[in-house]
Every structure is written in structure tokens, then in C-alpha cells.
Amino acid sequence: MNFEQSLRGGLQSLDLQLSDAQITQLLTFAELLHKWNKVYNLTALRSQDEMLTHHLLDSLAVVPALQRHLEGPGGRAGQRLLDVGSGGGLPGVVFAICCPQLDVSCVDTVAKKAAFIQQAAAVLGMKNLHGIHARVESLAGPFDVISCRAFAALADFTAWSLQALAEDGVWLAMKGKRPQNEIAALPAEVQMFHVEPLAVPGLDAERCIVWMRRS
Ligand SMILES: C[S@@+](CC[C@H](N)C(=O)[O-])C[C@H]1O[C@@H](n2cnc3c(N)ncnc32)[C@H](O)[C@@H]1O
């Protein structure tokens, strides 16, 4: 099975309906990541198989839950998402491709990583995707959703991005096993309201989303 067939199989397992244009964007993004990784060291994963399961499908597995949140009570047009410590654009670029109504900013302290996101947005023709070179602590927002993957402990993630969260915004942290110690260490100002288990096609590992908001 080639990369595209495996991607389409994964989307089917996730019950995620994407247009051919969106699938082409995902494939182009994977190519860009593969090509520029050699130059910029964007990710430790280099094989095509790992790129598919550990990056694309791992991020795609979150999309149905994100879409439910965006379209649920309080959902409205023009929502903004900040992906913190986005690196090579995971999960931010995948979210921007799958949710074209969502405006996605990927922030990273490393200039070349933010530049890569800007370049990907230009190549993919996406006006809803932005790369920002900054520390998250310096951003004002407001963002309706603030996401992260492989970034920091929940207490640090929420403390460093609190000023950028909209009054009624939510944090979406992608984690492996339910991080019980990190949840217990959250300060009183932050409320964890849901831990949502995820299954990633082709990946035999525990995954979850930790949803949080202001208390
Ligand atoms: C382990 S990488 C994760 C990259 C990506 N999210 C992924 O899952 O593949 C963490 C990223 O966070 C960035 N980072 C660290 N501290 C940061 C901060 N205070 N503000 C923004 N980005 C930060 C690093 O430069 C790095 O690219």
C-alpha cells in the first residue's frame, strides 16, 4: 500500500470525511516536512511510515473531537486556535487543513520552524494558517482554543498561555496515557473538565486529549 492509500485507510478508520483537495494538502504537507526536515531538523521522525502514524494520523485522530467542540454550544464563525510549540506544524497544520473555517496560528521559539509554517501556508495556499516566531508567554490572543502536543506539563502549558486564552476558551492538550500526576498538579485557576481517550489507526499506544478551561 502506498502512502496515500494508507492515509485514506486511516481517515476511514477515524470516520473523518475530507475532500480530495484536503487529502492532497495533507500529502503535500508530509512531502514538505520530509524535504525540509533534512535541512531544518523539524522532527526526529524520518521514515515515511512514522510520518504517517506518529504525525499525520496522530494529529488527525484529534480532529473529530475538535470539530465537535467548534460546532457545539457556543460554536461560532471566525474562531481562532493557537498551537503552542508547534515545531514542524503538528498538530496545527493538520487542524488548519481539516478545519478551513478555523484560523490557526502555530507558535514556536525557533525561527526556522515558524518560517517553515509560513512557507507551508504559502505552498498550500492556506490563508487560515500562520507561523509565529515568539515565546507563547509573549502572545496576547485572544484564542478560542489553545492546543499542544509534546510541549510541556499541563501546569506549565496553561500558565504560559493563560493570557492568550479567550474568556470562554479551552485548552486541548494531546497526551499519551492519562497524565494523572499532571492533572493533580494543576492550579486552582485551571479546571480539567474532560479526558477523552483516542485511538490512532496503526499506532498501538495510549492517546488522549486533556480538555481544560478557566475555573
Ligand atoms: C518537542 S517539540 C514538539 C513539536 C510538535 N508539537 C510535535 O508534536 O511534533 C516542542 C517545541 O516547543 C518549542 N517551544 C519550547 N518552549 C516554547 C515556548 N515558550 N514558546 C513557544 N514554543 C516553545 C520548541 O522550540 C519545540 O519546537
The ligand as a Gaussian input file, in Angstrom:
#p B3LYP/6-31G(d) Opt

LIG

0 1
 C        9.099000      18.523000      21.368000
 S        8.734000      19.832000      20.279000
 C        7.086000      19.387000      19.760000
 C        6.794000      19.806000      18.355000
 C        5.410000      19.431000      17.828000
 N        4.346000      19.963000      18.642000
 C        5.263000      17.935000      17.673000
 O        4.481000      17.327000      18.422000
 O        5.924000      17.329000      16.818000
 C        8.447000      21.233000      21.364000
 C        8.544000      22.576000      20.660000
 O        8.218000      23.618000      21.592000
 C        9.005000      24.765000      21.269000
 N        8.992000      25.643000      22.463000
 C        9.638000      25.444000      23.644000
 N        9.346000      26.434000      24.519000
 C        8.492000      27.286000      23.882000
 C        7.812000      28.489000      24.265000
 N        7.977000      29.016000      25.482000
 N        7.001000      29.090000      23.359000
 C        6.837000      28.550000      22.119000
 N        7.443000      27.410000      21.712000
 C        8.263000      26.777000      22.564000
 C       10.356000      24.168000      20.880000
 O       11.125000      25.037000      20.079000
 C        9.934000      22.904000      20.108000
 O        9.846000      23.133000      18.718000

